[in-house]
Amino acid sequence: MKVEFGIGVAGVLIGLVLMGTGQRMCRTTCWIDNVFKMLLPAAYESWAGGLPILLMGVGIIGHALYKHSRKSR
């Protein structure tokens, strides 16, 4: 659980840094950045680069916690 949790936290931190700086995951535009750019309001388009990895990190953390809670039953 510790390794999965650490990977998830790292993903969340990387996503937050990308969102804070307005950078993108890809050097040039890629489809995932474009999809999130279309989904977000115009004021938050700079978050499109970090949001996918942030959500992935949250998902990994959620999975690790869920898996740990099922083992402890």
Summary of the structure (lengths in Angstrom):
residues: 73
radius of gyration: 14.2
end to end distance: 15.2
largest distance: 46.8
contacts: 208
relative contact order: 0.25
helix: 79%
strand: 0%
